[in-house]
Amino acid sequence: MSIAIITGASSGLGRAFCLALKAQRRDISEYWLIARRTERLKELSLLLRPVKVRIFPLDLTLWQSLEAVRNALDKEQPEVALLINNAGFGLLGQVWELSPTRQRDMVSLNCGAVTALTPIALNHMHKGAAVLNVSSIASFAPTPRMSVYCATKSYVTAYTRSLRSELKKRGINALALCPGPMNTEFLPNAGITGQSKTFDRLPKLNPDKVARAALKAAFRGRAVYTPGAFYRLYRLVAKVLPQGLTMTFTKT
Ligand SMILES: NC(=O)c1ccc[n+]([C@@H]2O[C@H](COP(=O)([O-])OP(=O)(O)OC[C@H]3O[C@@H](n4cnc5c(N)ncnc54)[C@H](OP(=O)(O)O)[C@@H]3O)[C@@H](O)[C@H]2O)c1
């Protein structure tokens, strides 16, 4: 049995990944979907028919959730063709204004879940498989009022790059997907909608298109994929300018 594990599948980009995968990879016979909202995952599983779906209603900030996935993999012994570490959230605000608990949860989900789930899945992955970690353009430079979110995504991009190098000898690719803003639940949940002139001005990406192209990039062996010419230019600018200067225009 060949499976794909997708975290944060209940909305936005995670949901788009599942639908794109169904169209692109008929050889993957079962999807393991992880998120907290069971009803959403059940609705999605109807759209994914005839692909078999297994629902894991889990909070990935909790260690026991990660153990539940490990136990299911150890019991079923499937071949994991793809792991998409997509679940994540952001928060807009000054570090001292935001809840310390929520900021810690952001690190637990955006970094901790990726860090734990990756080796758990890699124990069941073989040549030709891929790990797709959802990072962000936020990983290119520090962003005031999104300090913790940016730091978590810098972690994801750096982690994925060195993971990819480690995995070369196993014939497995790891891709860091670095999208710009998309109109998903992410923006209102982060308190960004209507609260940031920078975000209001930025071009919005289509999550369905991003998912389709990112899947292709992951299986073609790419290291980092940044959708959209505007954001690829930003990546280049952030690479050459001193961070202090870049931060003058990344203010949210
Ligand atoms: N939208 C953007 O502008 C944007 C830009 C760049 C990068 N990204 C990244 O893209 C990824 C997907 O975000 P999105 O835009 O699709 O936002 P979204 O619609 O809010 O989706 C986030 C997903 O993460 C899940 N999730 C949140 N907390 C969780 C937890 N504690 N345990 C398990 N699952 C949890 C949510 O499911 P439940 O609530 O059901 O648990 C949901 O399925 C994130 O990593 C985000 O950082 C987004």
Ligand as a Chemical Component Dictionary entry (heavy atoms), coordinates in Angstrom:
data_LIG
# 
_chem_comp.id                   LIG 
_chem_comp.type                 NON-POLYMER 
_chem_comp.pdbx_formal_charge   0 
_chem_comp.three_letter_code    LIG 
# 
loop_
_chem_comp_atom.comp_id 
_chem_comp_atom.atom_id 
_chem_comp_atom.alt_atom_id 
_chem_comp_atom.type_symbol 
_chem_comp_atom.charge 
_chem_comp_atom.model_Cartn_x 
_chem_comp_atom.model_Cartn_y 
_chem_comp_atom.model_Cartn_z 
_chem_comp_atom.pdbx_ordinal 
LIG N1  N1  N 0  -2.321 31.600 3.264  1  
LIG C1  C1  C 0  -1.186 32.255 3.201  2  
LIG O1  O1  O 0  -1.171 33.480 2.968  3  
LIG C2  C2  C 0  0.121  31.516 3.391  4  
LIG C3  C3  C 0  1.304  32.072 2.846  5  
LIG C4  C4  C 0  2.498  31.376 2.999  6  
LIG C5  C5  C 0  2.523  30.177 3.666  7  
LIG N2  N2  N 1  1.366  29.664 4.193  8  
LIG C6  C6  C 0  1.454  28.389 4.908  9  
LIG O2  O2  O 0  0.597  27.455 4.269  10 
LIG C7  C7  C 0  0.224  26.437 5.194  11 
LIG C8  C8  C 0  -1.263 26.174 5.048  12 
LIG O3  O3  O 0  -1.964 27.324 5.439  13 
LIG P1  P1  P 0  -3.310 27.787 4.719  14 
LIG O4  O4  O 0  -3.024 29.053 4.022  15 
LIG O5  O5  O -1 -3.911 26.675 3.965  16 
LIG O6  O6  O 0  -4.177 28.161 6.015  17 
LIG P2  P2  P 0  -5.458 27.455 6.651  18 
LIG O7  O7  O 0  -6.553 27.408 5.676  19 
LIG O8  O8  O 0  -5.685 28.202 7.940  20 
LIG O9  O9  O 0  -4.974 25.966 6.952  21 
LIG C9  C9  C 0  -4.218 25.621 8.069  22 
LIG C10 C10 C 0  -4.383 24.138 8.313  23 
LIG O10 O10 O 0  -3.601 23.769 9.458  24 
LIG C11 C11 C 0  -4.419 23.014 10.337 25 
LIG N3  N3  N 0  -4.013 23.205 11.716 26 
LIG C12 C12 C 0  -3.960 24.383 12.401 27 
LIG N4  N4  N 0  -3.603 24.155 13.674 28 
LIG C13 C13 C 0  -3.446 22.806 13.791 29 
LIG C14 C14 C 0  -3.095 21.960 14.871 30 
LIG N5  N5  N 0  -2.833 22.443 16.098 31 
LIG N6  N6  N 0  -3.021 20.621 14.660 32 
LIG C15 C15 C 0  -3.287 20.111 13.429 33 
LIG N7  N7  N 0  -3.616 20.864 12.367 34 
LIG C16 C16 C 0  -3.699 22.203 12.552 35 
LIG C17 C17 C 0  -5.823 23.525 10.103 36 
LIG O11 O11 O 0  -6.777 22.515 10.439 37 
LIG P3  P3  P 0  -7.670 22.481 11.770 38 
LIG O12 O12 O 0  -8.008 23.895 12.137 39 
LIG O13 O13 O 0  -8.847 21.658 11.352 40 
LIG O14 O14 O 0  -6.820 21.778 12.776 41 
LIG C18 C18 C 0  -5.825 23.753 8.608  42 
LIG O15 O15 O 0  -6.145 22.566 7.932  43 
LIG C19 C19 C 0  0.682  26.923 6.566  44 
LIG O16 O16 O 0  1.866  26.254 6.931  45 
LIG C20 C20 C 0  0.965  28.399 6.339  46 
LIG O17 O17 O 0  1.948  28.892 7.227  47 
LIG C21 C21 C 0  0.174  30.299 4.056  48 
# 
loop_
_chem_comp_bond.comp_id 
_chem_comp_bond.atom_id_1 
_chem_comp_bond.atom_id_2 
_chem_comp_bond.value_order 
_chem_comp_bond.pdbx_ordinal 
LIG N1  C1  SING 1  
LIG C1  O1  DOUB 2  
LIG C1  C2  SING 3  
LIG C2  C3  SING 4  
LIG C2  C21 DOUB 5  
LIG C3  C4  DOUB 6  
LIG C4  C5  SING 7  
LIG C5  N2  DOUB 8  
LIG N2  C6  SING 9  
LIG N2  C21 SING 10 
LIG C6  O2  SING 11 
LIG C6  C20 SING 12 
LIG O2  C7  SING 13 
LIG C7  C8  SING 14 
LIG C7  C19 SING 15 
LIG C8  O3  SING 16 
LIG O3  P1  SING 17 
LIG P1  O4  DOUB 18 
LIG P1  O5  SING 19 
LIG P1  O6  SING 20 
LIG O6  P2  SING 21 
LIG P2  O7  DOUB 22 
LIG P2  O8  SING 23 
LIG P2  O9  SING 24 
LIG O9  C9  SING 25 
LIG C9  C10 SING 26 
LIG C10 O10 SING 27 
LIG C10 C18 SING 28 
LIG O10 C11 SING 29 
LIG C11 N3  SING 30 
LIG C11 C17 SING 31 
LIG N3  C12 SING 32 
LIG N3  C16 SING 33 
LIG C12 N4  DOUB 34 
LIG N4  C13 SING 35 
LIG C13 C14 SING 36 
LIG C13 C16 DOUB 37 
LIG C14 N5  SING 38 
LIG C14 N6  DOUB 39 
LIG N6  C15 SING 40 
LIG C15 N7  DOUB 41 
LIG N7  C16 SING 42 
LIG C17 O11 SING 43 
LIG C17 C18 SING 44 
LIG O11 P3  SING 45 
LIG P3  O12 DOUB 46 
LIG P3  O13 SING 47 
LIG P3  O14 SING 48 
LIG C18 O15 SING 49 
LIG C19 O16 SING 50 
LIG C19 C20 SING 51 
LIG C20 O17 SING 52 
# 
